[in-house]
Amino acid sequence: DQGDLSDTDLTYSLFVGYQFVPWLAVEASYMDLGNQNIKATGSYTYAVSPNIFPPPPTGGTYSTDLKFESTGWALSALPMLPLGDSWNLFGRLGYYMGDNKSTASFSAQDTRAGAPVGSPHAANGRESDSSGTFLWGAGVSYTWNQRVSFRLEYDNIADVAEIGNDKTNVERFTLGVAYRFGHVEEPMAP
C-alpha cells in the first residue's frame, strides 16, 4: 500500500486594519488556505475456496483521492510588543468564517492471477459547508520606514477541515508586507 499526503500549498491573505495604540491593532482579512490532498493506492485479497467454478476474484487494487480547500473572512485582534523603533512582536487572536469544499473519489478493480475481472468499482462525493472557528498566531514585523513593514507570521486555524469524524487544523507560515496610510510622525530635524 502506498499513500501520498500533500498538505503544503500556496496560501495568501489580504487584510486591512487599524492600530489603536502602539500595543494593539485589529485586522479584517480575506484568507485562501490552499488545498490539502490525500492520495492512496493499494491492493487487497479475498479468502477464496478452490472448489468454485468459474474461479472468483482473488483480490484487486484500489485508489483514493481526497481534496479539501477553504477560503473565507477573518477578524483578529493583534496585541503587540514594540521592540525599539523598528521591530514588533505580535500575537493574533481571532475568528475565521470559511467556505469549505471537500471532494472524494474511490476506484477499485477486482483481479484473478493479476488480470482484471469484471467492471471496475467507482464512487465520488462532494461536500461543502460554511463554518466558523477560532484562529491564533504569532509573528514578528520590521518597519522599514514609517509606512512599510515586513512580517513573518505563523497562524493556526483550529478544526477547519473535517473528514469523517476527524477534525484537523490548518497551519501556515506567511511572509507579508503592510503599508500604513494616514498620519505618521515625521522625524525631527537636528
Salt bridges, closest charged atoms under 4 A:
GLU27 OE1 - ARG92 NH2 3.00
GLU27 OE2 - ARG151 NH2 2.42
ASP110 OD2 - HIS121 NE2 3.62
GLU153 OE2 - ARG92 NE 2.54
ASP155 OD1 - ARG92 NE 3.50
ASP155 OD2 - ARG172 NE 3.26
